[in-house]
Amino acid sequence: MTTTAPVTLLEDLTQAVQAIPLDSIVSRTIYRDPSLKAIVFAFAPGQELSEHTAAVPAIIQILEGECDLTLGEDRYDARVGFWVRMPAGLPHSLLARTPVKMLLLMVASGKEPE
């Protein structure tokens, strides 16, 4: 089936950010519209995002590597295939143990479930 609807397509998300410089975090916004922002992050080993919150619900999916992911007061051993949806305002942080690539989806519209 062929579609004429406009699409945004990346055949391999891990290639959105190819090189990870030493001691660096790299990010690339791959999609943005009024209701969704999609960002691929790449972390060199030992790099971290200190605890912070987001004003909107967000989804994290680990594409490559291993990291310590803290969500609220819970710590997870996050590796390839790890997926989590976080409510707005949840404190979270990440520490890369290996080179890590992750997809972050920020859902700007939509209410929190009751």
DSSP file (Angstrom, degrees, kcal/mol; ACC not computed):
  #  RESIDUE AA STRUCTURE BP1 BP2  ACC     N-H-->O    O-->H-N    N-H-->O    O-->H-N    TCO  KAPPA ALPHA  PHI   PSI    X-CA   Y-CA   Z-CA
    1    1 A M              0   0    0      0, 0.0     2,-0.4     0, 0.0     0, 0.0   0.000 360.0 360.0 360.0 136.9    0.0    0.0    0.0
    2    2 A T        -     0   0    0      2,-0.0     2,-0.4     0, 0.0     0, 0.0  -0.849 360.0-154.3-106.1 140.7    1.3    3.4   -0.9
    3    3 A T        -     0   0    0     -2,-0.4     4,-0.1     1,-0.1     0, 0.0  -0.909  17.8-169.9-115.7 144.0    0.5    6.5    1.2
    4    4 A T        +     0   0    0     -2,-0.4    -1,-0.1     2,-0.1     3,-0.1   0.404  57.9 111.1-104.8  -1.2    0.4   10.1    0.0
    5    5 A A  S    S-     0   0    0      1,-0.1     2,-0.1     0, 0.0    -2,-0.1  -0.479  81.2-102.5 -70.9 142.4    0.2   11.4    3.6
    6    6 A P        -     0   0    0      0, 0.0     2,-0.3     0, 0.0    -1,-0.1  -0.445  46.7-174.7 -66.7 137.5    3.4   13.3    4.7
    7    7 A V        -     0   0    0     -2,-0.1     2,-0.5    -4,-0.1    -4,-0.0  -0.915  26.2-139.1-129.6 157.1    5.5   11.2    7.0
    8    8 A T        -     0   0    0     -2,-0.3     2,-0.4     2,-0.0    22,-0.0  -0.989  33.1-176.6-113.4 123.0    8.7   11.7    9.0
    9    9 A L        +     0   0    0     -2,-0.5     2,-0.4     2,-0.0    -2,-0.0  -0.978  24.0 172.5-132.2 129.1   10.9    8.6    8.7
   10   10 A L        -     0   0    0     -2,-0.4     3,-0.3     1,-0.1    -2,-0.0  -0.986  15.9-161.4-126.0 119.8   14.2    7.6   10.2
   11   11 A E  S    S+     0   0    0     -2,-0.4     2,-0.3     1,-0.3    -1,-0.1   0.746  85.0  24.2 -76.2 -21.7   15.1    4.0    9.4
   12   12 A D    >   -     0   0    0      1,-0.1     3,-1.8     2,-0.0    -1,-0.3  -0.804  61.9-169.0-146.1 100.3   17.7    3.8   12.2
   13   13 A L  G >  S+     0   0    0     -2,-0.3     3,-1.9    -3,-0.3     4,-0.4   0.815  86.6  67.4 -57.9 -31.9   17.3    6.0   15.3
   14   14 A T  G 3  S+     0   0    0      1,-0.3     3,-0.4     2,-0.2    -1,-0.3   0.721  96.2  56.1 -64.8 -18.5   20.7    5.1   16.5
   15   15 A Q  G <  S+     0   0    0     -3,-1.8     3,-0.3     1,-0.2    -1,-0.3   0.467  79.5  88.3 -91.9  -1.9   22.2    6.8   13.5
   16   16 A A  S <  S+     0   0    0     -3,-1.9     2,-0.5     1,-0.3    -1,-0.2   0.860 105.6  26.2 -62.3 -34.4   20.6   10.2   14.3
   17   17 A V  S    S+     0   0    0     -4,-0.4    -1,-0.3    -3,-0.4     3,-0.1  -0.960  77.8 172.2-126.1 110.7   23.6   10.9   16.5
   18   18 A Q        +     0   0    0     -2,-0.5     2,-0.4    -3,-0.3    -1,-0.1   0.944  58.5  43.8 -88.8 -51.5   26.6    8.9   15.1
   19   19 A A        -     0   0    0     -4,-0.1    -1,-0.1    23,-0.0    23,-0.1  -0.781  59.6-161.5-102.0 138.9   29.7   10.0   17.0
   20   20 A I        -     0   0    0     -2,-0.4     3,-0.1    23,-0.1     4,-0.1  -0.916  19.7-142.3-116.2 102.1   29.8   10.6   20.8
   21   21 A P    >   -     0   0    0      0, 0.0     3,-1.1     0, 0.0    23,-0.2  -0.277  35.3 -87.2 -60.3 148.6   32.8   12.7   21.7
   22   22 A L  T 3  S+     0   0    0      1,-0.2     3,-0.1    22,-0.1    22,-0.0  -0.226 111.6   9.7 -53.4 144.1   34.6   11.8   24.9
   23   23 A D  T 3  S+     0   0    0     22,-0.3     2,-0.3     1,-0.2    -1,-0.2   0.830 110.5 116.9  54.4  37.9   33.2   13.4   28.0
   24   24 A S    <   -     0   0    0     -3,-1.1    20,-2.4    -4,-0.1     2,-0.4  -0.914  56.1-150.2-136.0 160.1   30.2   14.7   26.1
   25   25 A I  E     -A   43   0A   0     -2,-0.3     2,-0.4    18,-0.2    18,-0.2  -1.000  22.0-169.6-123.4 130.0   26.4   14.5   25.8
   26   26 A V  E     -A   42   0A   0     16,-2.8    16,-2.8    -2,-0.4     2,-0.4  -0.948   3.3-174.7-121.0 140.5   25.0   15.1   22.3
   27   27 A S  E     -A   41   0A   0     -2,-0.4     2,-0.4    14,-0.2    14,-0.2  -0.980   7.9-171.4-134.8 150.8   21.4   15.6   21.4
   28   28 A R  E     -A   40   0A   0     12,-2.2    12,-2.7    -2,-0.4     2,-0.6  -0.957  21.0-137.5-141.9 121.2   19.5   16.0   18.2
   29   29 A T  E     +A   39   0A   0     -2,-0.4    10,-0.3    10,-0.2     3,-0.1  -0.673  23.7 177.5 -74.9 121.3   15.9   16.9   17.8
   30   30 A I  E     +     0   0A   0      8,-2.4     2,-0.3    -2,-0.6     9,-0.2   0.607  63.9  12.2-102.7 -15.6   14.5   14.6   15.1
   31   31 A Y  E     +A   38   0A   0      7,-1.5     7,-2.7     2,-0.0    -1,-0.3  -0.969  58.4 174.3-160.8 144.1   10.9   15.7   15.2
   32   32 A R  E     +A   37   0A   0     -2,-0.3     5,-0.2     5,-0.2    -3,-0.0  -0.940  11.2 148.0-154.4 132.2    8.8   18.6   16.6
   33   33 A D  E >   -A   36   0A   0      3,-2.4     3,-0.5    -2,-0.3    -2,-0.0  -0.862  64.5 -80.6-144.5-178.9    5.2   19.6   16.3
   34   34 A P  T 3  S+     0   0    0      0, 0.0     3,-0.1     0, 0.0     0, 0.0   0.745 128.2  33.0 -61.4 -21.4    2.8   21.3   18.7
   35   35 A S  T 3  S+     0   0    0      1,-0.2    73,-1.1    73,-0.1    74,-1.1   0.575 120.4  37.0-110.6 -10.4    2.0   18.1   20.6
   36   36 A L  E <   -AB  33 107A   0     -3,-0.5    -3,-2.4    71,-0.2     2,-0.4  -0.997  48.1-172.4-149.0 137.3    5.3   16.1   20.4
   37   37 A K  E     -AB  32 106A   0     69,-1.9    69,-3.0    -2,-0.3     2,-0.5  -0.998  12.3-164.6-127.2 127.9    9.0   16.6   20.5
   38   38 A A  E     +AB  31 105A   0     -7,-2.7    -8,-2.4    -2,-0.4    -7,-1.5  -0.955  10.6 177.4-116.7 126.1   11.4   13.7   19.8
   39   39 A I  E     -AB  29 104A   0     65,-2.7    65,-3.1    -2,-0.5     2,-0.5  -0.989  20.2-149.2-131.0 133.2   15.1   14.0   20.7
   40   40 A V  E     -AB  28 103A   0    -12,-2.7   -12,-2.2    -2,-0.4     2,-0.3  -0.912  19.9-165.4 -99.7 126.9   17.9   11.4   20.4
   41   41 A F  E     -AB  27 102A   0     61,-2.9    61,-2.4    -2,-0.5     2,-0.4  -0.857   7.8-165.3-109.4 146.1   20.5   11.8   23.1
   42   42 A A  E     -AB  26 101A   0    -16,-2.8   -16,-2.8    -2,-0.3     2,-0.4  -0.998   7.3-167.3-131.0 130.0   24.0   10.2   23.1
   43   43 A F  E     -AB  25 100A   0     57,-3.0    57,-2.3    -2,-0.4   -18,-0.2  -0.949  16.3-136.4-119.2 132.3   26.1   10.0   26.3
   44   44 A A    >   -     0   0    0    -20,-2.4     3,-2.1    -2,-0.4    52,-0.2  -0.518  52.5 -76.4 -73.7 155.1   29.8    9.2   26.6
   45   45 A P  T 3  S+     0   0    0      0, 0.0   -22,-0.3     0, 0.0    52,-0.2  -0.270 121.1  21.6 -54.9 137.3   30.5    6.8   29.5
   46   46 A G  T 3  S+     0   0    0     50,-3.1     2,-0.2     1,-0.3    51,-0.1   0.280  92.7 126.2  88.4 -10.7   30.4    8.6   32.8
   47   47 A Q    <   -     0   0    0     -3,-2.1    49,-2.9   -23,-0.2     2,-0.3  -0.501  38.2-173.4 -80.4 151.5   28.3   11.5   31.6
   48   48 A E  E     -E   95   0B   0     47,-0.2     2,-0.6    -2,-0.2    47,-0.2  -0.982  32.1-137.2-144.8 154.8   25.1   12.3   33.4
   49   49 A L  E     -E   94   0B   0     45,-2.3    45,-1.9    -2,-0.3     3,-0.1  -0.972  38.3-134.4-103.7 117.4   22.0   14.4   33.4
   50   50 A S  E     -     0   0B   0     -2,-0.6    42,-0.1    43,-0.2    45,-0.0  -0.214  43.7 -63.3 -69.1 166.0   21.6   15.6   37.0
   51   51 A E  E    S+     0   0B   0     42,-0.1     2,-0.3    40,-0.1    42,-0.2  -0.205  74.1 143.8 -55.7 133.0   18.2   15.4   38.6
   52   52 A H  E     -E   92   0B   0     40,-2.0    40,-2.4    -3,-0.1     2,-0.3  -0.925  36.8-128.3-155.6 175.1   15.6   17.5   36.9
   53   53 A T        -     0   0    0     -2,-0.3     2,-0.4    38,-0.2    35,-0.1  -0.871  13.1-134.1-128.2 164.1   11.9   17.5   36.1
   54   54 A A        -     0   0    0     -2,-0.3    35,-2.9    36,-0.3    36,-0.2  -0.933  11.0-139.6-118.6 146.1    9.9   18.1   32.9
   55   55 A A  S    S+     0   0    0     -2,-0.4    33,-0.2    33,-0.2    -1,-0.1   0.593  89.0  43.5 -78.4 -10.6    6.8   20.2   32.6
   56   56 A V  S    S-     0   0    0     31,-0.1    33,-0.2     1,-0.0    52,-0.1  -0.886 100.9 -85.0-129.7 159.8    5.1   17.7   30.3
   57   57 A P        -     0   0    0      0, 0.0    50,-2.5     0, 0.0     2,-0.3  -0.338  52.1-167.2 -59.8 149.2    4.8   13.9   30.3
   58   58 A A  E     -DC  86 106A   0     28,-2.2    28,-3.8    48,-0.2     2,-0.4  -0.974  18.3-147.7-143.0 154.8    7.8   12.2   28.7
   59   59 A I  E     -DC  85 105A   0     46,-2.6    46,-2.8    -2,-0.3     2,-0.4  -0.984  10.8-163.9-123.6 133.4    8.8    8.8   27.4
   60   60 A I  E     -DC  84 104A   0     24,-2.6    24,-2.3    -2,-0.4     2,-0.4  -0.966   7.1-179.4-116.2 133.0   12.4    7.4   27.5
   61   61 A Q  E     -DC  83 103A   0     42,-2.3    42,-2.9    -2,-0.4     2,-0.5  -0.992  23.1-137.0-129.8 125.9   13.5    4.4   25.4
   62   62 A I  E     + C   0 102A   0     20,-2.4    19,-2.3    -2,-0.4    40,-0.3  -0.713  23.5 176.2 -83.1 123.9   17.1    3.2   25.7
   63   63 A L  E     +     0   0A   0     38,-2.8     2,-0.3    -2,-0.5    39,-0.2   0.771  65.5   4.7 -97.2 -33.9   18.4    2.4   22.2
   64   64 A E  E    S+ C   0 101A   0     37,-1.9    37,-1.8    16,-0.1    -1,-0.3  -0.991 102.9   9.8-150.0 148.7   22.0    1.4   23.0
   65   65 A G  S    S-     0   0    0     -2,-0.3    15,-0.7    35,-0.2     2,-0.4  -0.190  74.2 -74.2  87.2-170.4   24.2    0.9   26.1
   66   66 A E  E     +F   79   0B   0     13,-0.2    31,-2.3    33,-0.2    32,-1.6  -0.991  45.5 162.7-136.4 140.0   23.6    0.8   29.8
   67   67 A C  E     -FG  78  96B   0     11,-2.7    11,-2.2    -2,-0.4     2,-0.6  -0.974  40.7-110.8-150.4 162.4   22.9    3.5   32.4
   68   68 A D  E     -FG  77  95B   0     27,-2.8    27,-2.3    -2,-0.3     2,-0.5  -0.899  36.8-169.6 -93.5 121.6   21.6    4.1   35.8
   69   69 A L  E     -FG  76  94B   0      7,-2.4     7,-2.8    -2,-0.6     2,-0.5  -0.967   5.3-161.5-117.7 122.8   18.2    5.8   35.5
   70   70 A T  E     -FG  75  93B   0     23,-2.4    23,-1.9    -2,-0.5     2,-0.5  -0.909   7.4-176.4-107.2 128.0   16.6    7.3   38.6
   71   71 A L  E >   -FG  74  92B   0      3,-3.1     3,-2.1    -2,-0.5     2,-0.4  -0.955  67.7 -46.6-123.8 108.4   12.9    8.0   38.5
   72   72 A G  T 3  S-     0   0    0     19,-3.6    21,-0.0    -2,-0.5    -2,-0.0  -0.563 124.4 -24.7  64.9-122.6   11.7    9.7   41.7
   73   73 A E  T 3  S+     0   0    0     -2,-0.4     2,-0.4    -3,-0.1    -1,-0.3   0.365 120.2  96.0-101.2   3.9   13.3    7.6   44.5
   74   74 A D  E <   -F   71   0B   0     -3,-2.1    -3,-3.1     2,-0.0     2,-0.4  -0.803  58.5-154.5-101.8 135.6   13.6    4.4   42.4
   75   75 A R  E     -F   70   0B   0     -2,-0.4     2,-0.4    -5,-0.2    -5,-0.2  -0.893  11.5-167.0-109.1 138.0   16.8    3.5   40.5
   76   76 A Y  E     -F   69   0B   0     -7,-2.8    -7,-2.4    -2,-0.4     2,-1.2  -0.936  27.5-131.1-125.0 145.6   16.8    1.2   37.5
   77   77 A D  E     -F   68   0B   0     -2,-0.4     2,-0.4    -9,-0.2    -9,-0.2  -0.807  40.1-165.2 -88.4  93.5   19.5   -0.6   35.5
   78   78 A A  E     +F   67   0B   0    -11,-2.2   -11,-2.7    -2,-1.2     2,-0.2  -0.719  19.0 153.2 -93.8 129.6   18.4    0.7   32.1
   79   79 A R  E >   -F   66   0B   0     -2,-0.4     3,-2.8   -13,-0.2   -17,-0.3  -0.784  53.0 -33.4-140.5-176.6   19.7   -1.1   29.0
   80   80 A V  T 3  S+     0   0    0    -15,-0.7   -17,-0.2     1,-0.3    -1,-0.1  -0.107 129.1  21.1 -47.1 129.3   18.7   -1.7   25.4
   81   81 A G  T 3  S+     0   0    0    -19,-2.3    -1,-0.3     1,-0.3   -18,-0.1   0.209  84.8 140.7  95.3 -14.3   14.9   -2.0   25.2
   82   82 A F    <   -     0   0    0     -3,-2.8   -20,-2.4   -20,-0.1     2,-0.4  -0.414  27.3-179.5 -63.2 134.9   14.1   -0.2   28.5
   83   83 A W  E     +D   61   0A   0    -22,-0.2     2,-0.3    -3,-0.1   -22,-0.2  -1.000   7.7 170.1-140.8 134.2   11.0    2.0   28.1
   84   84 A V  E     -D   60   0A   0    -24,-2.3   -24,-2.6    -2,-0.4     2,-0.5  -0.994  23.1-150.3-147.1 140.9    9.3    4.2   30.6
   85   85 A R  E     -D   59   0A   0     -2,-0.3   -26,-0.2   -26,-0.2    -2,-0.0  -0.954  22.5-163.0-106.3 127.1    6.6    6.9   30.5
   86   86 A M  E     -D   58   0A   0    -28,-3.8   -28,-2.2    -2,-0.5     2,-0.1  -0.889  15.4-125.2-111.9 139.2    7.0    9.5   33.1
   87   87 A P    >   -     0   0    0      0, 0.0     3,-1.5     0, 0.0   -33,-0.3  -0.412  44.2 -84.3 -72.8 158.1    4.4   11.9   34.4
   88   88 A A  T 3  S+     0   0    0      1,-0.2   -33,-0.2   -33,-0.2   -35,-0.0  -0.336 114.7  25.7 -57.2 142.0    5.1   15.7   34.3
   89   89 A G  T 3  S+     0   0    0    -35,-2.9    -1,-0.2     1,-0.3   -34,-0.1   0.382  80.9 139.9  86.2  -4.0    7.0   16.9   37.3
   90   90 A L    <   -     0   0    0     -3,-1.5   -36,-0.3   -36,-0.2    -1,-0.3  -0.621  54.2-125.9 -76.0 122.2    8.7   13.5   38.2
   91   91 A P        +     0   0    0      0, 0.0   -19,-3.6     0, 0.0     2,-0.3  -0.470  42.5 165.4 -65.0 135.9   12.3   14.1   39.3
   92   92 A H  E     -EG  52  71B   0    -40,-2.4   -40,-2.0   -21,-0.2     2,-0.3  -0.989  17.2-179.3-151.2 156.9   14.7   12.0   37.2
   93   93 A S  E     - G   0  70B   0    -23,-1.9   -23,-2.4    -2,-0.3     2,-0.3  -0.959  11.3-149.0-151.5 165.7   18.4   11.6   36.4
   94   94 A L  E     -EG  49  69B   0    -45,-1.9   -45,-2.3    -2,-0.3     2,-0.4  -1.000   6.6-171.2-143.9 138.4   20.7    9.4   34.2
   95   95 A L  E     -EG  48  68B   0    -27,-2.3   -27,-2.8    -2,-0.3     2,-0.4  -0.983  22.8-137.8-129.5 119.1   24.3    8.2   34.5
   96   96 A A  E     + G   0  67B   0    -49,-2.9   -50,-3.1    -2,-0.4   -29,-0.2  -0.633  20.7 179.5 -79.7 124.7   25.8    6.5   31.5
   97   97 A R  S    S+     0   0    0    -31,-2.3   -30,-0.2    -2,-0.4    -1,-0.2   0.753  78.6  10.0 -89.9 -29.6   27.9    3.4   32.4
   98   98 A T  S    S-     0   0    0    -32,-1.6     2,-0.2   -54,-0.1   -52,-0.2  -0.735 115.2 -57.7-129.6 177.9   28.7    2.7   28.7
   99   99 A P        -     0   0    0      0, 0.0     2,-0.4     0, 0.0   -55,-0.2  -0.501  68.0-163.2 -58.4 131.7   28.1    4.8   25.6
  100  100 A V  E     -B   43   0A   0    -57,-2.3   -57,-3.0    -2,-0.2     2,-0.4  -0.956  21.7-172.1-126.8 138.3   24.3    5.3   25.7
  101  101 A K  E     +BC  42  64A   0    -37,-1.8   -38,-2.8    -2,-0.4   -37,-1.9  -0.998  17.6 173.7-123.9 134.7   21.8    6.4   23.1
  102  102 A M  E     -BC  41  62A   0    -61,-2.4   -61,-2.9    -2,-0.4     2,-0.5  -0.979  28.0-133.1-140.2 152.6   18.3    7.1   24.1
  103  103 A L  E     -BC  40  61A   0    -42,-2.9   -42,-2.3    -2,-0.3     2,-0.5  -0.910  19.5-164.8-103.0 129.5   15.1    8.4   22.6
  104  104 A L  E     -BC  39  60A   0    -65,-3.1   -65,-2.7    -2,-0.5     2,-0.5  -0.975   2.0-168.9-115.2 124.1   13.2   11.1   24.5
  105  105 A L  E     -BC  38  59A   0    -46,-2.8   -46,-2.6    -2,-0.5     2,-0.6  -0.965   4.2-162.5-112.2 121.6    9.6   11.8   23.6
  106  106 A M  E     -BC  37  58A   0    -69,-3.0   -69,-1.9    -2,-0.5     2,-1.0  -0.924   7.5-153.2-106.6 118.9    8.1   14.9   25.2
  107  107 A V  E     +B   36   0A   0    -50,-2.5   -71,-0.2    -2,-0.6   -72,-0.1  -0.774  15.5 178.9 -98.2  97.4    4.3   14.9   24.9
  108  108 A A        +     0   0    0    -73,-1.1     2,-0.3    -2,-1.0    -1,-0.2   0.751  63.7  48.6 -76.4 -25.0    3.2   18.5   25.0
  109  109 A S  S    S+     0   0    0    -74,-1.1   -74,-0.0     2,-0.1     2,-0.0  -0.726  80.6  64.0-111.2 165.4   -0.5   18.0   24.7
  110  110 A G  S    S-     0   0    0     -2,-0.3     2,-0.2     2,-0.0    -3,-0.0   0.147  72.0 -99.9 100.3 142.1   -2.7   15.6   26.5
  111  111 A K        -     0   0    0      1,-0.1     3,-0.1    -2,-0.0    -2,-0.1  -0.547  38.1 -98.6 -92.6 158.3   -3.7   15.4   30.1
  112  112 A E        -     0   0    0     -2,-0.2    -1,-0.1     1,-0.1    -2,-0.0  -0.494  49.1-100.7 -67.9 143.8   -2.4   13.1   32.8
  113  113 A P              0   0    0      0, 0.0    -1,-0.1     0, 0.0    -3,-0.0  -0.377 360.0 360.0 -64.1 148.7   -4.6   10.1   33.4
  114  114 A E              0   0    0     -3,-0.1    -2,-0.0    -2,-0.0     0, 0.0   0.456 360.0 360.0 -89.1 360.0   -6.8   10.4   36.4
